[in-house]
Amino acid sequence: SSGINAEYGENPETLIERLWNFFKDPKSSQAARIWAIIDVFAITVAVILFIVETMPVVKEELKNPNKIVYTTFFVAETICVLFFTVELVGRLICCPDKVAFLKTLMNWIDFITIILTLFS
């Protein structure tokens, strides 16, 4: 099979093949399971931050960069964006079919979201 869902086989030999399985299949290893759990946690935190930032009382607090609320949000968002960036770049580097990867809508959504967050 080719494309973004391509497999390197049941016994990946190279580091790239093992990393692709790591990112693509949470059942491929204990580390992949942990990564998948962290991924869901990061997505949840990012969504919660996005929602909470729209609340008027929080918006007011975020106007002052010297406040602990601003710092907390900045650090949490930065960690999430770094995590998502590492994951996206890792998947791109390891993907057996780069063209199929670049044609996938969800990868573009990830990329655009990361870029918009970095430049906002």
C-alpha positions as CSV (number, residue, x, y, z in Angstrom):
1,S,0.0,0.0,0.0
2,S,1.2,3.5,-0.7
3,G,0.3,6.9,0.6
4,I,0.1,8.3,4.0
5,N,-1.3,5.0,5.4
6,A,1.6,3.1,4.0
7,E,3.4,0.7,6.3
8,Y,7.1,-0.1,6.3
9,G,6.2,-3.6,7.2
10,E,5.8,-5.6,10.4
11,N,9.4,-5.5,11.3
12,P,10.7,-2.0,10.6
13,E,14.4,-1.9,10.4
14,T,15.5,1.7,10.1
15,L,15.1,4.4,12.6
16,I,12.8,6.3,10.2
17,E,10.6,3.2,9.8
18,R,10.4,2.7,13.6
19,L,9.6,6.4,14.1
20,W,6.8,6.3,11.4
21,N,5.2,3.4,13.3
22,F,5.7,5.3,16.5
23,F,3.8,8.3,15.2
24,K,1.2,6.4,13.2
25,D,0.4,3.4,15.5
26,P,0.0,3.8,19.3
27,K,0.0,0.0,19.6
28,S,3.4,-0.3,18.0
29,S,5.2,0.2,21.4
30,Q,4.8,1.4,24.9
31,A,6.5,4.7,24.0
32,A,4.0,5.2,21.2
33,R,1.1,4.6,23.6
34,I,2.5,7.2,26.0
35,W,3.1,9.6,23.1
36,A,-0.6,9.1,22.0
37,I,-1.8,9.9,25.5
38,I,0.4,13.0,25.7
39,D,-1.0,14.0,22.2
40,V,-4.6,13.7,23.4
41,F,-3.7,15.6,26.5
42,A,-2.0,18.4,24.5
43,I,-5.0,18.7,22.2
44,T,-7.3,18.9,25.2
45,V,-5.2,21.6,26.9
46,A,-5.0,23.6,23.7
47,V,-8.7,23.5,23.2
48,I,-9.4,24.4,26.8
49,L,-6.9,27.3,26.5
50,F,-8.6,28.5,23.4
51,I,-12.0,28.5,25.0
52,V,-11.0,30.0,28.3
53,E,-9.1,32.8,26.5
54,T,-12.4,34.0,25.0
55,M,-13.9,34.6,28.5
56,P,-14.2,38.3,29.2
57,V,-12.5,38.1,32.7
58,V,-9.6,36.1,31.3
59,K,-9.3,38.4,28.2
60,E,-8.8,41.3,30.6
61,E,-6.2,39.4,32.6
62,L,-4.3,38.5,29.5
63,K,-3.9,42.2,28.5
64,N,-1.2,42.5,31.2
65,P,2.0,40.5,30.3
66,N,3.3,40.9,33.9
67,K,0.4,38.9,35.4
68,I,0.7,35.2,36.3
69,V,-2.3,34.4,34.2
70,Y,-0.6,35.7,31.1
71,T,2.6,33.8,31.8
72,T,0.7,30.6,32.5
73,F,-1.2,30.8,29.3
74,F,1.9,31.8,27.3
75,V,3.9,28.8,28.7
76,A,1.0,26.3,28.2
77,E,0.4,27.5,24.6
78,T,4.1,27.4,23.8
79,I,4.5,23.9,25.1
80,C,1.5,22.7,23.1
81,V,2.7,24.4,19.9
82,L,6.2,22.9,20.3
83,F,4.7,19.5,20.9
84,F,2.5,19.8,17.8
85,T,5.4,21.1,15.7
86,V,7.6,18.2,16.7
87,E,4.9,15.7,15.9
88,L,4.1,17.3,12.5
89,V,7.7,17.5,11.5
90,G,8.4,14.0,12.8
91,R,5.6,12.6,10.8
92,L,6.6,14.5,7.6
93,I,10.2,13.3,7.9
94,C,9.2,9.7,8.5
95,C,6.3,9.4,6.1
96,P,6.9,6.8,3.4
97,D,5.0,8.9,0.8
98,K,5.8,12.7,1.2
99,V,3.4,13.7,-1.6
100,A,0.5,11.8,-0.1
101,F,1.4,13.4,3.3
102,L,1.3,16.9,1.8
103,K,-2.0,16.2,0.0
104,T,-3.7,15.3,3.3
105,L,-6.1,18.0,4.6
106,M,-5.5,17.3,8.3
107,N,-1.7,17.8,7.9
108,W,-2.4,21.2,6.3
109,I,-4.8,22.1,9.1
110,D,-2.0,21.2,11.6
111,F,0.5,23.2,9.7
112,I,-1.7,26.3,9.3
113,T,-2.7,26.1,13.0
114,I,0.9,26.0,14.1
115,I,1.9,28.9,11.8
116,L,-1.1,31.0,12.9
117,T,-0.3,30.3,16.6
118,L,3.4,31.2,16.1
119,F,2.6,34.5,14.5
120,S,-0.3,35.6,16.6
